[in-house]
Amino acid sequence: MKKTIFILLTFLSLMYRSQVATALTTRAALDELSKTLTQTVDQAMDRADYSVASAAMKALSVLDAWKETNSDLLDKAFTSLDAKSRDTFSRMEALSNDINSHVEGYLDSAKELTVRANQITENLITSKKRSFILDYSPKVIFPTLKKTVLFTISGVNLDKAKAKYKLKNGQYINLDIQGPTKASFELPVSELTFDIQSPQVFKLELEHETKDGSFLFIPYYAHVKRTLLISSLPSNFGNFEINGIRTFNSEERKMYEVDAGEFRATNSNVWKMANPLVGFRWDLRNGEQARKDFAVTSYGGEAARCENIMWGDSNEHGISIQARCDRINKLSLGGWWHGPGHINCGVKGPVYKIIEKNEPIAANSGIIKWNIDQLIDIPVDLTSFQLKVKMYDGKERIITNDYADGILRVIKNSNNIIVRTTPPTSF
């Protein structure tokens, strides 16, 4: 009995859902799609994903145009639309949900969203009944020193639309119509909102007329308002922090005394080399002047003397010392004893060595602006660096060499690093 009741309730639930789906009007379905697309725009703008935001904005614009052109279908059941239209709208809903969920491949979903919007556009262009706006650009603008920003509008029957836009003070400015499918206008920069650090989203209101029918062969027109979503980039591109390592040669110099060993001979001169400290060199770099810092040293001995340094035979790897050794004459109980003279000689003088050192540079940070080169001074012996760039959208780039993408370029010169920004021209 319970199983029978469960099956009956399930059947009734499915019947109810089927009736609700069948009763869903095109207006309600497209309003739901508009909400999803608006959420896509908001989320994309929050993470500064302008390519996704642009795709969703375009889809919203095309959706509004479709509603204007097919107003007679809005109160009919969504299921009454042709299969191609239902499939396109349903797919756009699914794509937007994928993008909003940030699933893998969401960028491809954004591209397909644009393709679907273009498909709707192609179908609308064949309609000659009404005037409507299909798309506009730019959708994202950046701070500029110009007084106006040029916007272009694409649509259908724009030459009959009497299109205009509304300023903040309530004044209307007519669009410059270039033909049935294209129009443009110069928007004063004073109408835009720019922040130093964060992107801003604002709405630009356009109005136009469209043929809405006729009575006794006399056409009558509807007044249509369109809202264009536009984002402005902050005046600051972001900020940077730089650290690095400089590699340089450092000199260690000190006095060093060394015993060259025993000099032993009979009635003759003896020469030996005095070696510098291991890893060092005798400092002879100043020629004649350097010799004044050297002296011969002696240690004990008999019938011998340490005489001088033989500079002609000396170099930084060894100092030549000359000693004079005579004969030892000693009277002992056994008679005279003769032997070679001997003495230990050495040298005292400056030694030096060149040491390669790595040393971190002082950390540096600053602000990066659009269209203004940021010059970062660096030492000429900088061998490695890490430049961390945090952009206006919160994203970070870690750069360790010359770098370039669509909006950021880093150039390392011998004494500075140039950080150059180029605002995107379109999204």
C-alpha positions as CSV (number, residue, x, y, z in Angstrom):
1,M,0.0,0.0,0.0
2,K,2.8,2.4,1.0
3,K,4.7,1.6,-2.2
4,T,1.6,2.3,-4.3
5,I,1.1,5.7,-2.6
6,F,4.7,6.6,-3.2
7,I,4.5,5.8,-6.9
8,L,1.3,7.9,-7.2
9,L,2.9,10.9,-5.4
10,T,5.9,10.6,-7.7
11,F,3.7,10.6,-10.8
12,L,1.7,13.6,-9.6
13,S,4.9,15.5,-8.8
14,L,6.3,14.8,-12.3
15,M,3.0,15.9,-13.8
16,Y,3.0,19.1,-11.8
17,R,6.6,19.9,-12.9
18,S,5.8,19.2,-16.5
19,Q,2.8,21.5,-16.3
20,V,4.9,24.3,-14.7
21,A,7.6,23.9,-17.4
22,T,5.0,24.0,-20.1
23,A,3.3,27.1,-18.6
24,L,6.6,29.0,-18.2
25,T,6.4,32.0,-20.5
26,T,9.2,33.2,-22.7
27,R,9.3,36.4,-20.7
28,A,9.9,34.5,-17.5
29,A,12.5,32.3,-19.0
30,L,14.4,35.1,-20.5
31,D,14.2,37.2,-17.3
32,E,15.7,34.3,-15.5
33,L,18.5,34.1,-18.1
34,S,19.0,37.9,-17.7
35,K,19.5,37.4,-14.0
36,T,22.0,34.7,-14.5
37,L,23.9,36.8,-17.1
38,T,23.9,39.8,-14.8
39,Q,25.3,37.6,-12.0
40,T,28.0,36.5,-14.5
41,V,28.9,40.2,-15.2
42,D,29.0,41.1,-11.5
43,Q,31.2,38.1,-10.6
44,A,33.5,38.7,-13.5
45,M,33.9,42.3,-12.6
46,D,34.7,41.4,-9.0
47,R,37.6,39.3,-10.1
48,A,38.5,41.7,-13.0
49,D,37.9,39.0,-15.6
50,Y,37.0,41.4,-18.4
51,S,36.9,39.0,-21.2
52,V,34.2,37.0,-19.4
53,A,32.4,40.2,-18.4
54,S,32.4,41.4,-22.0
55,A,30.9,38.2,-23.2
56,A,28.1,38.3,-20.7
57,M,27.5,42.0,-21.4
58,K,27.2,41.2,-25.1
59,A,24.8,38.4,-24.4
60,L,22.6,40.7,-22.3
61,S,22.6,43.3,-25.0
62,V,21.6,40.8,-27.6
63,L,18.9,39.4,-25.3
64,D,17.4,42.8,-24.9
65,A,17.4,43.3,-28.6
66,W,15.7,39.9,-29.1
67,K,13.0,40.9,-26.6
68,E,12.4,44.2,-28.5
69,T,12.1,42.4,-31.8
70,N,9.9,39.6,-30.6
71,S,7.8,41.3,-28.0
72,D,4.7,39.4,-29.4
73,L,6.3,36.1,-28.2
74,L,7.1,37.1,-24.7
75,D,3.8,36.1,-23.1
76,K,3.7,32.8,-25.0
77,A,5.0,29.6,-23.6
78,F,8.7,29.1,-23.8
79,T,8.1,25.7,-25.3
80,S,6.3,27.4,-28.2
81,L,9.5,28.9,-29.5
82,D,11.3,27.2,-32.4
83,A,13.7,24.5,-31.4
84,K,16.8,26.5,-32.4
85,S,15.8,29.5,-30.2
86,R,15.0,27.2,-27.2
87,D,18.3,25.4,-27.6
88,T,20.3,28.7,-27.9
89,F,18.7,30.3,-24.8
90,S,19.0,27.0,-22.8
91,R,22.6,26.7,-23.8
92,M,23.3,30.3,-22.8
93,E,21.8,29.6,-19.4
94,A,24.0,26.5,-18.9
95,L,27.1,28.3,-20.0
96,S,26.5,31.2,-17.6
97,N,26.0,28.8,-14.8
98,D,29.3,27.1,-15.6
99,I,31.0,30.4,-15.7
100,N,29.5,31.5,-12.4
101,S,30.5,28.2,-10.8
102,H,34.0,28.8,-12.1
103,V,34.2,25.2,-13.4
104,E,37.2,24.0,-15.4
105,G,37.1,25.4,-18.9
106,Y,34.9,28.4,-18.0
107,L,36.9,30.6,-20.3
108,D,35.8,28.3,-23.2
109,S,32.3,28.7,-21.9
110,A,32.6,32.5,-22.2
111,K,33.8,32.1,-25.8
112,E,30.9,29.9,-26.7
113,L,28.6,32.4,-25.0
114,T,29.8,35.0,-27.4
115,V,29.2,32.6,-30.3
116,R,25.7,32.0,-29.2
117,A,25.0,35.7,-28.9
118,N,26.4,36.2,-32.4
119,Q,24.0,33.5,-33.7
120,I,21.1,35.4,-32.3
121,T,22.5,38.6,-33.8
122,E,22.6,37.0,-37.2
123,N,18.9,36.1,-37.0
124,L,18.0,39.6,-35.8
125,I,19.8,41.4,-38.6
126,T,17.4,39.7,-41.1
127,S,14.5,41.5,-39.4
128,K,13.5,44.8,-40.9
129,K,10.6,45.5,-38.6
130,R,12.3,47.3,-35.7
131,S,15.3,49.3,-34.7
132,F,17.5,47.9,-31.9
133,I,21.0,48.0,-30.5
134,L,23.0,44.8,-30.7
135,D,26.4,45.6,-29.3
136,Y,28.7,48.4,-28.2
137,S,32.3,49.1,-27.4
138,P,34.4,49.7,-25.4
139,K,32.9,47.9,-22.5
140,V,35.9,48.6,-20.3
141,I,37.7,52.0,-20.3
142,F,40.8,53.3,-18.7
143,P,41.8,56.6,-17.2
144,T,42.7,59.1,-20.0
145,L,43.8,62.6,-20.4
146,K,41.4,63.1,-23.2
147,K,38.2,65.1,-22.7
148,T,35.9,62.5,-24.3
149,V,35.8,58.7,-25.0
150,L,34.5,57.5,-28.3
151,F,31.8,54.8,-28.1
152,T,30.6,52.8,-31.1
153,I,27.2,51.2,-31.4
154,S,26.1,48.4,-33.7
155,G,22.5,47.5,-34.4
156,V,19.7,47.3,-36.9
157,N,17.8,50.2,-38.5
158,L,19.7,52.7,-36.3
159,D,19.2,55.4,-39.0
160,K,15.5,55.4,-38.1
161,A,16.0,55.1,-34.3
162,K,16.6,58.7,-33.3
163,A,19.0,57.4,-30.7
164,K,20.4,59.6,-27.9
165,Y,22.0,59.3,-24.6
166,K,21.4,61.0,-21.3
167,L,24.0,62.9,-19.3
168,K,24.1,63.1,-15.5
169,N,22.5,66.6,-15.6
170,G,19.6,65.2,-17.5
171,Q,20.6,66.7,-20.9
172,Y,20.3,64.4,-24.0
173,I,22.9,64.2,-26.7
174,N,22.0,62.7,-30.1
175,L,24.1,59.8,-31.5
176,D,26.1,60.3,-34.7
177,I,24.5,57.8,-37.1
178,Q,26.8,56.4,-39.7
179,G,24.3,54.1,-41.3
180,P,21.6,51.5,-40.6
181,T,23.9,49.3,-38.5
182,K,26.4,51.7,-37.0
183,A,26.4,54.8,-34.7
184,S,28.8,56.5,-32.4
185,F,29.0,59.2,-29.8
186,E,31.7,61.1,-27.8
187,L,31.1,60.6,-24.0
188,P,32.6,63.4,-21.8
189,V,35.1,61.9,-19.4
190,S,33.4,63.9,-16.7
191,E,30.5,61.5,-17.0
192,L,32.7,58.6,-16.1
193,T,33.7,57.3,-12.7
194,F,37.3,56.5,-11.9
195,D,38.8,55.3,-8.7
196,I,42.5,55.2,-7.8
197,Q,42.7,51.5,-6.9
198,S,39.4,49.7,-7.8
199,P,37.5,49.1,-11.0
200,Q,34.1,50.8,-11.2
201,V,30.9,49.7,-13.0
202,F,28.4,52.3,-14.1
203,K,25.4,52.4,-16.3
204,L,25.0,54.5,-19.5
205,E,21.4,55.1,-20.5
206,L,20.5,55.2,-24.2
207,E,17.1,55.9,-25.6
208,H,15.7,55.3,-29.1
209,E,12.5,54.8,-31.0
210,T,11.5,51.7,-32.9
211,K,8.6,50.9,-35.2
212,D,6.0,49.1,-33.2
213,G,3.3,48.6,-35.7
214,S,0.9,50.6,-37.9
215,F,-2.7,51.8,-38.0
216,L,-4.3,52.5,-41.4
217,F,-0.9,52.2,-42.9
218,I,0.4,54.9,-40.6
219,P,3.3,53.5,-38.5
220,Y,3.6,54.2,-34.8
221,Y,6.7,54.0,-32.6
222,A,7.6,52.7,-29.2
223,H,10.1,54.5,-27.0
224,V,12.8,52.1,-25.8
225,K,15.4,52.6,-23.1
226,R,18.6,50.6,-23.1
227,T,21.2,50.5,-20.3
228,L,24.8,49.9,-21.3
229,L,27.1,48.4,-18.6
230,I,30.5,49.9,-18.6
231,S,33.5,49.3,-16.4
232,S,36.3,51.8,-15.7
233,L,39.8,50.7,-14.7
234,P,41.4,52.4,-11.8
235,S,43.9,55.2,-12.4
236,N,46.6,53.1,-10.8
237,F,47.6,49.9,-12.5
238,G,48.9,48.5,-9.2
239,N,52.1,48.5,-7.2
240,F,55.4,46.7,-7.1
241,E,58.0,45.3,-4.8
242,I,61.5,44.4,-5.9
243,N,64.2,42.4,-4.3
244,G,67.5,41.3,-5.8
245,I,71.0,40.1,-5.4
246,R,74.1,41.9,-6.5
247,T,77.3,40.1,-7.1
248,F,80.5,42.1,-6.8
249,N,84.2,41.7,-6.1
250,S,85.4,42.7,-2.7
251,E,89.1,43.0,-1.7
252,E,90.6,41.7,1.4
253,R,94.1,43.2,2.2
254,K,96.4,42.7,5.1
255,M,100.0,42.6,6.2
256,Y,101.7,39.2,6.1
257,E,105.1,38.0,7.2
258,V,106.5,34.7,6.0
259,D,109.8,32.8,6.6
260,A,111.1,31.7,3.2
261,G,113.3,29.0,4.9
262,E,117.0,28.5,5.5
263,F,119.6,30.0,3.3
264,R,122.8,27.9,3.5
265,A,126.0,28.3,1.4
266,T,129.7,29.1,1.7
267,N,130.9,32.4,0.5
268,S,128.1,32.9,-2.0
269,N,124.8,34.5,-2.6
270,V,121.6,32.5,-2.2
271,W,118.1,33.3,-3.4
272,K,114.7,31.9,-2.3
273,M,111.1,32.7,-3.1
274,A,108.8,33.9,-0.3
275,N,105.2,32.7,-1.1
276,P,102.1,34.7,-0.1
277,L,99.4,33.4,2.2
278,V,97.4,30.6,0.5
279,G,94.7,32.2,-1.6
280,F,96.3,35.6,-1.6
281,R,98.8,37.5,-3.7
282,W,101.6,39.9,-2.9
283,D,100.3,43.4,-3.5
284,L,102.6,44.8,-6.2
285,R,99.9,46.7,-8.0
286,N,101.3,50.2,-7.4
287,G,104.7,49.4,-8.9
288,E,107.6,51.3,-7.4
289,Q,105.3,52.8,-4.7
290,A,104.3,49.3,-3.6
291,R,107.8,48.3,-2.8
292,K,108.0,50.7,0.1
293,D,105.6,48.5,2.0
294,F,107.9,45.5,1.9
295,A,110.8,44.6,4.2
296,V,113.2,41.7,4.5
297,T,113.1,39.8,7.8
298,S,115.7,37.5,9.3
299,Y,115.6,34.8,11.9
300,G,118.8,33.6,13.7
301,G,121.7,32.2,11.6
302,E,125.5,32.4,11.6
303,A,128.0,33.8,9.1
304,A,125.1,34.9,6.9
305,R,122.8,37.9,6.4
306,C,119.5,38.6,4.6
307,E,120.3,41.4,2.2
308,N,117.4,42.5,-0.1
309,I,114.5,41.7,-2.3
310,M,115.3,41.0,-5.9
311,W,112.4,43.0,-7.5
312,G,113.2,42.0,-11.0
313,D,112.6,38.3,-10.2
314,S,109.6,39.0,-8.0
315,N,105.9,38.9,-8.8
316,E,102.6,38.7,-7.0
317,H,103.0,34.9,-6.6
318,G,106.5,35.1,-5.0
319,I,109.0,37.6,-3.6
320,S,112.7,36.8,-4.4
321,I,115.0,37.2,-1.4
322,Q,118.7,37.3,-1.6
323,A,121.0,36.3,1.3
324,R,124.8,36.3,1.6
325,C,126.3,33.3,3.2
326,D,129.9,33.2,4.2
327,R,132.1,30.5,5.8
328,I,131.9,29.6,9.4
329,N,135.4,29.4,11.0
330,K,135.5,28.0,14.5
331,L,138.5,27.0,16.6
332,S,137.9,24.0,18.8
333,L,140.0,21.5,20.8
334,G,140.5,19.6,17.6
335,G,141.6,22.6,15.6
336,W,139.8,24.8,13.2
337,W,136.3,23.8,12.0
338,H,134.8,25.3,8.8
339,G,131.2,25.2,7.6
340,P,128.6,27.0,5.5
341,G,127.0,30.1,6.7
342,H,123.3,29.9,7.2
343,I,120.3,32.0,8.1
344,N,116.5,32.1,7.8
345,C,115.2,34.9,5.7
346,G,111.6,36.1,5.1
347,V,109.6,39.0,3.9
348,K,106.9,41.2,5.4
349,G,104.5,43.0,3.1
350,P,100.8,43.4,2.1
351,V,98.9,40.6,0.5
352,Y,95.4,40.8,-1.0
353,K,92.7,38.6,-2.6
354,I,89.5,39.4,-4.5
355,I,86.4,37.8,-3.1
356,E,83.2,37.4,-5.1
357,K,80.3,38.3,-2.8
358,N,76.5,38.1,-3.1
359,E,74.6,40.7,-1.3
360,P,70.8,41.6,-1.2
361,I,69.9,45.0,-2.5
362,A,67.7,47.3,-0.4
363,A,64.0,46.4,-1.0
364,N,62.1,48.9,-3.1
365,S,58.4,49.4,-3.7
366,G,56.1,51.9,-5.4
367,I,53.0,52.6,-7.5
368,I,52.6,51.7,-11.2
369,K,50.3,53.9,-13.2
370,W,48.8,53.4,-16.6
371,N,50.7,54.7,-19.6
372,I,53.6,56.1,-17.5
373,D,56.9,54.2,-17.4
374,Q,58.0,53.3,-13.9
375,L,61.8,53.5,-13.6
376,I,63.3,51.4,-10.9
377,D,67.0,52.1,-10.2
378,I,69.2,49.1,-9.8
379,P,73.0,48.6,-9.2
380,V,75.0,47.7,-12.3
381,D,76.2,44.5,-10.7
382,L,72.7,43.2,-10.1
383,T,72.7,39.5,-11.1
384,S,69.2,38.4,-10.2
385,F,65.9,40.1,-9.1
386,Q,62.4,39.3,-8.2
387,L,59.8,41.9,-9.2
388,K,56.4,41.3,-7.6
389,V,53.6,43.2,-9.4
390,K,50.2,43.3,-7.7
391,M,47.7,44.5,-10.2
392,Y,44.5,46.5,-9.7
393,D,42.5,43.2,-9.9
394,G,44.4,41.6,-7.1
395,K,46.3,39.3,-9.3
396,E,50.1,39.0,-8.8
397,R,52.8,38.4,-11.2
398,I,56.3,37.3,-10.1
399,I,58.9,38.5,-12.7
400,T,62.5,37.6,-12.8
401,N,63.6,38.6,-16.3
402,D,62.4,40.6,-19.3
403,Y,58.7,40.1,-19.5
404,A,55.8,41.1,-21.8
405,D,52.1,40.3,-22.1
406,G,49.2,42.3,-23.4
407,I,49.2,45.0,-20.8
408,L,52.5,44.8,-18.9
409,R,56.1,44.9,-20.0
410,V,59.3,44.7,-17.9
411,I,62.6,45.7,-19.5
412,K,65.9,45.2,-17.6
413,N,68.7,47.6,-18.5
414,S,72.1,47.9,-17.0
415,N,71.1,50.5,-14.4
416,N,67.4,50.4,-14.2
417,I,64.3,48.3,-14.7
418,I,61.4,49.8,-16.8
419,V,57.9,48.8,-15.9
420,R,55.6,49.8,-18.8
421,T,51.8,49.5,-18.9
422,T,49.6,49.6,-22.0
423,P,45.8,49.8,-21.3
424,P,43.8,47.3,-23.3
425,T,42.0,48.8,-26.3
426,S,39.0,46.5,-26.2
427,F,37.4,43.6,-24.3
